[in-house]
């Protein structure tokens, strides 16, 4: 944290809302609508930008793009990618 943002204060509203000082929002690049995670720590509350996508494991995503049929060779896959690139370049 820079000295510019070291001693800023804010209030908790009657609805439990807290306005983060602009200097903090700017420093963190948190614009309106940024989702934050809230963690309680021994020193207070920690706010962090929430990940755009939920954490996943390899086991959770394996097989999501199943291929029916015989396995393709690297040459077959490269040819398919090149054909799609050509198709998109035309359209």
N, C-alpha and C positions, 0 to 999 in steps of 0.2 A: 504494500500500500504506500502511496506517495504521501509526503507530508501535507499535501493539499487536501487529502481525504482522511487524514489520521483522526481528527477529532470532531467529525460531523455528528449531529444528533438528529433524531426524528421522533415522532410521537405515534403511539398506537391509538387508532380511532375507536369509537364506541362499537364499531363493527369488526374490530380486530384487524383492521387494515393498517399497513405500514407503508409510507412513501419513502422510497430509497432516494437519497439525495442525487441530484443530476450528475454531480462529479463522479459518483460511484457507478451510476448507470452508463455514463459515457466511457469510463475507464474499462468497464467490463463488456461494453458493446451490447448492453441489454436494452433493447427497444421495447415499446409497448407490445404486450402479448407474449413476451419471452416466458417460457415455463421454467419454474425454479423448483429444485428439490429443497426440502427443509430438513435439516438434521440437528438433533439436540446433541451438544457436546459438553464436556465438563466445563468449558470456558464460556458457553453461551449457545447461540443458535448459528448454524452455518448454512448459508444459501449458496446453491450452485446451480448453474444452468442445467436443466434436465436434458438428457440425451434425446436426439431427434427420434431415435428408434430404440425399442426396448432391447436390453442385452439378450443375446441368444447364444446357444452353444452349437457346435458343429452337428451334434446329434439331432438338434431341433430343425435344422435346415437340410440335412442330407436327404436326398430323394425328392425335394420339392419340384425339381425340373426333370422328372423321369423321362427316359427315352424308351419307347417301345421298339423292340426289334434288336437286331445284332448291334454290337458296339461299333461306333464309327472310328475310322482311323484319323490320325492327325491331318492327313491330306484331305480327307472328306470334310472334316470340320473347318479347315482353312478355306476350302472351296465354298462351303456354305456361307461363311463370313464374308468372303469376297463377293459372292453373288448378292447378298443382302446389301452390302455397301454400294454396289453398282445400282441396285434397284432404288435405294434411297437417294443416290446422287441424281438420278433421272427425274425423281418426283418432286 
